[in-house]
Amino acid sequence: MRQLADIPHPDAKITLFSWNGKYLIKLEKGPLEQTYKVSEMDVTSEADIRTLLDEEFIAAAVQRFAQMNQDLQAAFNRHDIY
């Protein structure tokens, strides 16, 4: 796996990788992460991947992080862990 770029954003750490014929878009916030795989055949360049990372996409991912955190906390609470 080859790291192509760190894409600065105030709400999440975004890293772009190339691996096995795919671009991997990795978003991290605290202990959580989301990874999106995009086939290199579906885009013409790395620039297309950056275009995908518009504010609407990032906002949805950040909202998803909040839901992921709630889901994890609920599981901890259900089992009296934490």
Contacts in CASP RR format, 6 or more apart in sequence:
PFRMAT RR
TARGET T0000
AUTHOR 0000-0000-0000
METHOD contacts of the structure
MODEL  1
MRQLADIPHPDAKITLFSWNGKYLIKLEKGPLEQTYKVSEMDVTSEADIR
TLLDEEFIAAAVQRFAQMNQDLQAAFNRHDIY
1 17 0 8 1.000
1 18 0 8 1.000
1 19 0 8 1.000
1 24 0 8 1.000
2 17 0 8 1.000
2 18 0 8 1.000
2 19 0 8 1.000
3 15 0 8 1.000
3 16 0 8 1.000
3 17 0 8 1.000
4 16 0 8 1.000
4 17 0 8 1.000
4 18 0 8 1.000
4 23 0 8 1.000
4 46 0 8 1.000
5 15 0 8 1.000
5 16 0 8 1.000
5 46 0 8 1.000
6 13 0 8 1.000
6 14 0 8 1.000
6 15 0 8 1.000
6 16 0 8 1.000
7 14 0 8 1.000
7 15 0 8 1.000
7 16 0 8 1.000
7 50 0 8 1.000
7 53 0 8 1.000
8 14 0 8 1.000
9 58 0 8 1.000
11 29 0 8 1.000
11 58 0 8 1.000
11 62 0 8 1.000
12 27 0 8 1.000
12 28 0 8 1.000
12 29 0 8 1.000
12 58 0 8 1.000
12 61 0 8 1.000
12 62 0 8 1.000
12 65 0 8 1.000
13 27 0 8 1.000
13 28 0 8 1.000
13 29 0 8 1.000
14 25 0 8 1.000
14 26 0 8 1.000
14 27 0 8 1.000
14 28 0 8 1.000
14 53 0 8 1.000
14 58 0 8 1.000
15 25 0 8 1.000
15 26 0 8 1.000
15 28 0 8 1.000
16 23 0 8 1.000
16 24 0 8 1.000
16 25 0 8 1.000
16 26 0 8 1.000
16 46 0 8 1.000
16 49 0 8 1.000
16 50 0 8 1.000
17 23 0 8 1.000
17 24 0 8 1.000
17 26 0 8 1.000
18 24 0 8 1.000
18 40 0 8 1.000
21 39 0 8 1.000
21 40 0 8 1.000
21 41 0 8 1.000
22 37 0 8 1.000
22 38 0 8 1.000
22 39 0 8 1.000
22 40 0 8 1.000
23 37 0 8 1.000
23 38 0 8 1.000
23 39 0 8 1.000
23 40 0 8 1.000
23 43 0 8 1.000
23 46 0 8 1.000
23 49 0 8 1.000
24 35 0 8 1.000
24 36 0 8 1.000
24 37 0 8 1.000
24 38 0 8 1.000
25 35 0 8 1.000
25 36 0 8 1.000
25 37 0 8 1.000
25 38 0 8 1.000
25 49 0 8 1.000
25 52 0 8 1.000
25 53 0 8 1.000
26 33 0 8 1.000
26 34 0 8 1.000
26 35 0 8 1.000
27 33 0 8 1.000
27 34 0 8 1.000
27 35 0 8 1.000
27 36 0 8 1.000
27 58 0 8 1.000
27 61 0 8 1.000
27 65 0 8 1.000
29 62 0 8 1.000
29 65 0 8 1.000
32 65 0 8 1.000
32 68 0 8 1.000
32 69 0 8 1.000
32 72 0 8 1.000
34 61 0 8 1.000
34 64 0 8 1.000
34 65 0 8 1.000
34 68 0 8 1.000
38 49 0 8 1.000
38 52 0 8 1.000
43 49 0 8 1.000
73 82 0 8 1.000
75 81 0 8 1.000
76 82 0 8 1.000
END
